[in-house]
Amino acid sequence: MKIEEIRALTKDELHSRLEELRVELFNLRFQKSKNLLDRKDRLRLVRRDIARINTIINENTHRQ
């Protein structure tokens, strides 16, 4: 996801997307441990998306 897309989301959408990404990260880690991971770059991309969403949540929290 791009940062502009993330900023356009509401607070509830951010938290639900964050939960989805955390579940996906868990599944990717599990696949990696079993050597079933097809796209190794997906692990990195999901971690970065999680970091981006956390950054936006923190920005919104400090602005209020």
C-alpha positions as CSV (number, residue, x, y, z in Angstrom):
1,M,0.0,0.0,0.0
2,K,1.1,3.5,-0.7
3,I,1.1,6.1,2.1
4,E,-1.5,8.2,0.4
5,E,-3.9,5.2,0.4
6,I,-3.2,4.6,4.0
7,R,-3.9,8.2,5.0
8,A,-7.2,8.1,3.2
9,L,-8.5,5.3,5.5
10,T,-10.5,6.0,8.6
11,K,-9.4,5.0,12.1
12,D,-11.5,1.8,12.1
13,E,-10.3,0.8,8.6
14,L,-6.7,1.3,9.7
15,H,-7.1,-1.0,12.7
16,S,-8.9,-3.7,10.6
17,R,-6.2,-3.5,7.9
18,L,-3.5,-3.7,10.5
19,E,-5.1,-6.9,12.0
20,E,-5.3,-8.4,8.5
21,L,-1.7,-7.7,7.8
22,R,-0.6,-9.2,11.2
23,V,-2.5,-12.4,10.4
24,E,-0.9,-12.5,6.9
25,L,2.5,-11.9,8.4
26,F,2.0,-14.8,10.8
27,N,1.0,-17.1,7.9
28,L,4.0,-16.0,5.9
29,R,6.3,-16.7,8.7
30,F,4.8,-20.1,9.1
31,Q,5.2,-20.8,5.4
32,K,8.8,-19.7,5.5
33,S,9.6,-22.1,8.4
34,K,8.1,-24.9,6.3
35,N,9.9,-23.8,3.1
36,L,6.6,-23.3,1.3
37,L,7.0,-19.5,0.7
38,D,6.6,-18.6,-2.9
39,R,7.3,-14.9,-2.9
40,K,10.0,-14.2,-0.4
41,D,9.7,-10.4,-0.9
42,R,6.1,-10.5,0.4
43,L,7.3,-10.9,3.9
44,R,9.3,-7.6,3.7
45,L,6.4,-5.8,2.0
46,V,3.9,-6.9,4.7
47,R,6.3,-5.7,7.5
48,R,6.7,-2.4,5.8
49,D,2.9,-1.9,5.4
50,I,2.4,-2.7,9.1
51,A,5.1,-0.1,10.0
52,R,3.4,2.5,7.7
53,I,0.0,1.9,9.3
54,N,1.4,2.2,12.8
55,T,3.1,5.5,11.8
56,I,-0.2,6.9,10.5
57,I,-2.0,5.8,13.7
58,N,0.7,7.5,15.8
59,E,0.5,10.7,13.8
60,N,-3.2,10.8,14.2
61,T,-3.0,10.2,17.9
62,H,-0.5,13.0,18.4
63,R,-2.5,15.5,16.4
64,Q,-5.6,15.3,18.5
